[in-house]
């Protein structure tokens, strides 16, 4: 019998597009929160966006790698700087 659950390449393309769009929205929301409150914590971001702390940490890491954001000062007393592009 043929496997009817196998969607092939087309389904992967749709999934990748949707995931990329959702990831971009989350990253933009994180940057907006940082612009409005440069001293915001990861916990506060997670609560505001209703996502987990590990997800916020992962997205922040991606934003840092892309040079969209950086941190000045210590993890506890520092603040976020959002690069305007």
Order of alpha helices (4+ residues) and beta strands (2+ residues): alpha-alpha-alpha-beta-beta
